[in-house]
């Protein structure tokens, strides 16, 4: 059965358009609620969201669907995605739901699910939900006396803040650190600054005035210029940029220079290796992570396991092979000793711990390797299968041969839009540019 609603990360799209409508949210709530009920006891679902205007609409429809099939609903309001995953486990909920489109603009929204273990649902479970959604949904309705209740959890923020603080080494404080935090006008706008302040930091906050339409707008981890400017303006020691649902993070050093997810993974892996905390002898990243990270880890006697792009694939590999550090270059860092999904705040705290313990500047702590020249270009197409074209295949083969053993070439179609992504990296920046240019030119001729 082809998937009609679920994509690579839950259900996502333009708000008030298929599939992000009240009707579909109602149906998915009824279907998922029915599947995650077993036995006669009352079953719980926990719902969080980011700050998008459409979150109210989606949340109301989900609550209606879940209660209609007899589930008790716990609403936690705007909270980071990792907080929803954590609370789903700690509150013994049968299901967790996050309403968010992550780093997308406010006009988009999404619905993602977590099982009782705090991990995202499998493809098979999502297919089961879709099958029920497209069936006779009214047959799932419970009698009046079994309709569920909806309750707001007022302590959710405090629970998550305490959880995040406990991920730091015992007795470590951030006293003396001036920290700029950019919350992207999103889900972390209250909890992230407060957690840093309670740990002793002097906190300068930006991106903490959500109005329903300004989430991720010229701020946050996908637009870190505002963070870098503020770090230099207030002479901060470090800057932290979250995305709209706070599962990603970018760091800015004291000079306002951005530290990406590859460097963050390198810092955490080396720190945990020294403390004998790193498992499986390495790190899990995607095919997009820089070859410089792989070489750096190799020099430390560590491996870099690569997966397809997407945090789901990273987490699946980590669970299967016993790794506890993984992530993406985009700043989606998964530390499985603490979390079941990416957590921007928790990842940032691990970096701050390294800074405090070393007594060094962020620029010194986070400059672990020199990234190889890497170039990524996107080519949009309207129809067909450009990667099957003979000229395109020849350009790709030629590019791989030219890069040889000193570089990498990654060609992949986007999972969410009609775009081919062309990425190359290597020691020779000029060669990398030529290889990408030739492949892009071949793709554009095909797409024309």
Secondary structure, 3 states (H helix, E strand, C coil): CCCCCEECCEEEEECCECCECHHHHHHHHHHHHHHCCCCCCCEEEEEEECCCCCHHHHHHHHHHHHHHCCEEEEEEEECCHHHHHHHHHHCCCCEEEEECCCCCCCCEEEEEEEECCCCECCHHHHHHHHHHHCCCHHHHCCCHHHCCCEEECCCHHHHHHHHHHCCCCCCCCCCCCEEEEECCCCCCCCHHHHHHHHCCCEEEEECCCCCCCCCCCCCCCCCCHHHHHHHHHHCCCEEEEECCCCCCEEEECCCCCEECHHHHHHHHHHHHHHCCCCCCCEEEEECCCCHHHHHHHHHCCCEEEEECCCHHHHHHHHHHHCCCEEECCCCCEEECCCCCCCCHHHHHHHHHHHHHHHCCCHHHHCCCCCCCEEEEEEEECCCCCHHHCHHHHHHHHHHHHHHHHHEEEEEEECCCCCEEEEEEEECCHHHHHHHHHHHHHHHHHHHC
